Amino acid sequence: MDNWIYVCDTSDIDFEDLKRFDYKDKTFCIYNIKDGFFATDGICTHEDVHLEDGFVTDDEIECPMHQGIFNIKTGTVIQDPPCKDLRTYAVKLEEEKIYIKIP
């Protein structure tokens, strides 16, 4: 069963930034970019480093360790060294509150 989980208010994430969100035994990143709010796994697929200290530009997140880059909307690897895409999650807004759908 899929669950919508409250993460934070929209005002808690600056434009072109992200917020770390831990739920049960998993960690996520919620992004605020030009096209809205998006969510991915929070750990880089290359070296198991958290992306929370990464650099957000347009619709890309750059890993803070080896500068691998992922597309925030699709999770697709854009620049090596990662070779595995990030998992993405559905996001919805209700009254300025951000929710992600966690399977």
N, C-alpha and C positions, 0 to 999 in steps of 0.2 A: 504494500500500500504506500502511495506517495504522500508525503507530508509537506505542508507549507510551514516553514519555520521562520519566526520573526528574528531579524538580524539586528537592525538599528533604525534610526530615523534617517531620512535623506540628508538632513543637515549635518549628520555626523561624518560624512565623507566629502571632503573637498573635491572640487572639479580636478580631473586628471590625477586622481589619487585612489588609494584603495584602503580597505579596512580588513584586518584579519578577523575571522570568525571561526571559533572552535565549537564543534557540536559532537557530543559523545566521543568517539575515538578518531574523529576526522577533522581536518582543518581546511578552511576555504578562504578565498579572497573575494571581496565584493568591490567592484570598481565603479567609479563615476566618470564616464567619458561623454563626449559630445552626443552620442546616440542613446544615452541613458545609462542605466545601471545593469551590470553584468556580473556573473559569478563563475569562478573556476575553482578547481582544486588549488589548495594553497601551497603545495610542495612542488618544486621544480622536478621534472621527470629525469633530469640528468644526474644530480648529486644529492637528492633529498634535502635541499635547502629551502627554507620558507621564503616565499615571494613577497612577504610583507614589507621588506626593505628594498624591494625592487623599484625600478624607475618606470612610471607610466607616462607614455607619450601617445597622443591620438588614441588609437585602439590597440596599442601594444604594451606588453609588460616585459621588462628586461630583468632577468635574474641577477641578483646582486653578486653572485659568486663568480660565474664564468661568462656573463653577459649573453647567455642564450636569450632569444626573444620569441615570444608567443603572441598570437593574435588573441586579444581578450574575448572577442565575440565568438570565435570558433574553436579556440584552444590550439589551433594549428601552429606547429613550429615554423618560425620564419627565419631564424638564424641559429646555426649550430653553436654549441655542441649538443643540445638535446636532440634526440631523434624520435622521441615519443611525444605525441600531442597531450595537452592538458584536457581533462574532462571538464565540460561546462555544465551549468545548471540553470534551469529556468528561474527568472526573477519576476516578482510582481510588486507593484506599489499600491498601497491602500492608505489613504489619508496621510501621506508623507512618511509612511512606514515601509521598510524594505523587507520582503520575505523571499526566501529561496526554497525551491522544491527539492527535497532530499529524498531519493528513493530508499 
